[in-house]
């Protein structure tokens, strides 16, 4: 067993090896049973910065066992006590925010300012759910026939398997862990292979905050499919909460169906950003920069298609190009950086291919568009104009700093084009006409709409998508916790 700790005196210093000692199972830090490790690479430099264990089926079984052993105690822990522990997790994350932001920048590559934003957002899920943990109520009513009372009790669903992507290594985990713990569940988290260090650093924080052993277990593996299948086949596991691509989500839904396991799915997006002629140009440009460039475009909510009405089109393209071309591209950990590298070389190649296809079909490159030489997985901020509707990037997630601008004429036309996608996660609308904004918001098929702003994410609001973008909601009043609870109905005669 290897003990792990975070020294508050060393807040700003990140010793990466100290976050890569072991799988976190039952409150202990253990090596994988086969002794294998996974290397973690800094996308800014391509240097290997750490190695984490590569868990086996045996390790996954140990994690389920640990979560099962901890379940009765955690479920019976008073909501007030659970709330206080969650609050402490929030406080420790805020205290260690600079260290956590550095860690995220190192393993994910995102600009430090984005990483700082992520830590604040991620910590907020603990504060919010600490507040919600003591407000879980039931229902009491009289049956219409008058023969009995209807009592509804909300109970923790059971052991949860949580799977998260690399683009928000802290927030995607806390968005699941905090409500699951508030509800009284125990969990096994499988973070993305590219970004495991943040998940382990946070596990140490939860332990320090008083989360009992086995309540949160963390496993890293290069065999996510077989390990997940094995965990879902254990009848004690009752919940799968997944954030990632729609393709993997479909596979996991099929796997969960075999065991009739409750699923929450936060999947891919293809967000339209619509700018009407009457929009405030600066508000629209500010919003577009946030919607497109938060995390260098590596966000499920990222604006993927920018529809701009003819009257404002040229001014918008000019303004956007100026802003995108002026962004400082560099290593994530460099404080001047505004656009960090992509997660892998493969991701850069995919973006390059999408841009090439669009330009071959007639799109005009206003800035960027060329993959630079040298170390690091960089792609420059890019604006494309006169983009035809049938390009591949209009159907696929770009997941990078590329803004394709499409021209439109009428409200009816832009709604039809915005909805012409299998996805339905986020959408952005810019107009000074509030009636139009609300009308278009109600017609655009998306789980979340930003009106005259570039950001939707908020722990206090229900996050999630429609169509192929997912099932269920995270965060929000009751929504996030409800995903981790079952309603038990008692028909009571007395
Ligand atoms: P991904 O390839 O689907 O991977 C997500 C997670 O699933 C990773 O931990 C991955 O492990 C794991 N995984 C892969 N195959 C699996 C399998 N067969 N069984 C079980 N787990 C498996 O997605 P990604 O590339 O990491 O993330 C980008 C995607 O996530 C984008 O589509 C983005 O839109 C979406 N996303 C959605 C939201 C949302 O809230 N809706 C938020 C963020 C991101 P490995 O790392 O080992 O492959």
Boltz pocket constraint, residues with backbone or C-beta under 6 A from the ligand:
constraints:
  - pocket:
      binder: B
      contacts: [[A, 163], [A, 164], [A, 165], [A, 166], [A, 167], [A, 168], [A, 172], [A, 190], [A, 191], [A, 192], [A, 193], [A, 194], [A, 221], [A, 222], [A, 223], [A, 224], [A, 225], [A, 226], [A, 228], [A, 243], [A, 244], [A, 245], [A, 246], [A, 248], [A, 249], [A, 251], [A, 252], [A, 265], [A, 266], [A, 267], [A, 268], [A, 269], [A, 299], [A, 300], [A, 301], [A, 397], [A, 425], [A, 465], [A, 469], [A, 470]]
      max_distance: 6.0
